[in-house]
Amino acid sequence: HWVGKSPAFGSKCFESLQKFFPNAMPAKVVHNRTRSVLEQEFGLEPGATLLGSSFCPDEINNQGRDLPIVMRDYYGSVFPMG
């Protein structure tokens, strides 16, 4: 399920995830969808784009596969907005 990053279909963890966060997607999927729209529809390029971020800076959002890190690694730099 979702590029192998989700809990096993039908597991207790999967059921809880779907119950409390319906249609949740891994960071990589969200990033790729966002990147596609920004690049194809608005012409943004990673080398000429400054990522503005207002993600909560706590430890839960700053691990290697988390969305802020995935986006920072792609765009190269971040302007933290709060």
C-alpha distance (Angstrom), angle and dihedral (degrees) to the residues before:
residue distance angle dihedral
H1 . . .
W2 3.84 . .
V3 3.79 100.2 .
G4 3.80 93.2 -41.0
K5 3.80 94.8 -69.5
S6 3.80 99.5 106.6
P7 3.79 128.5 85.2
A8 3.79 115.7 -91.9
F9 3.80 112.8 -74.8
G10 3.79 110.1 -97.1
S11 3.81 95.0 14.7
K12 3.81 119.8 131.1
C13 3.79 89.2 -109.9
F14 3.82 91.7 51.6
E15 3.80 91.7 48.4
S16 3.82 91.9 50.0
L17 3.79 92.0 46.9
Q18 3.81 91.5 52.0
K19 3.80 92.5 43.9
F20 3.79 96.8 51.8
F21 3.83 99.9 26.2
P22 3.82 106.9 28.6
N23 3.80 113.4 -159.5
A24 3.81 92.7 4.5
M25 3.80 113.1 172.8
P26 3.81 132.6 -160.9
A27 3.80 117.5 -99.2
K28 3.82 92.4 -109.6
V29 3.81 91.4 57.6
V30 3.82 93.0 47.7
H31 3.81 90.6 47.5
N32 3.81 93.7 49.4
R33 3.80 92.5 49.4
T34 3.81 92.2 47.0
R35 3.79 93.1 44.6
S36 3.79 91.2 50.2
V37 3.81 92.9 54.4
L38 3.81 94.4 43.6
E39 3.80 93.4 49.0
Q40 3.80 100.7 38.0
E41 3.79 100.6 37.1
F42 3.81 101.7 30.6
G43 3.81 103.1 25.4
L44 3.81 95.6 -124.6
E45 3.80 116.3 163.8
P46 3.83 124.2 -159.6
G47 3.82 93.7 -127.5
A48 3.80 92.3 53.0
T49 3.80 99.2 39.5
L50 3.79 129.2 89.7
L51 3.78 110.0 -155.7
G52 3.80 112.0 -135.4
S53 3.78 110.6 -155.1
S54 3.78 133.3 -171.6
F55 3.81 96.8 173.6
C56 3.78 114.7 139.8
P57 3.82 105.1 -95.2
D58 3.81 96.0 -139.2
E59 3.79 123.6 121.7
I60 3.80 94.5 -95.5
N61 3.82 91.4 68.3
N62 3.79 98.1 42.5
Q63 3.79 106.1 68.0
G64 3.79 122.9 113.8
R65 3.82 98.8 -95.7
D66 3.81 97.1 38.2
L67 3.80 118.2 116.6
P68 3.83 97.3 -112.1
I69 3.81 90.9 53.0
V70 3.81 94.3 44.5
M71 3.82 90.2 50.4
R72 3.82 93.6 43.9
D73 3.79 90.9 51.4
Y74 3.80 90.8 51.1
Y75 3.80 98.9 44.2
G76 3.80 95.9 35.9
S77 3.78 100.1 -136.1
V78 3.79 139.7 37.9
F79 3.76 135.0 -149.1
P80 3.84 104.3 -151.6
M81 3.80 109.4 -143.1
G82 3.77 98.8 -175.2
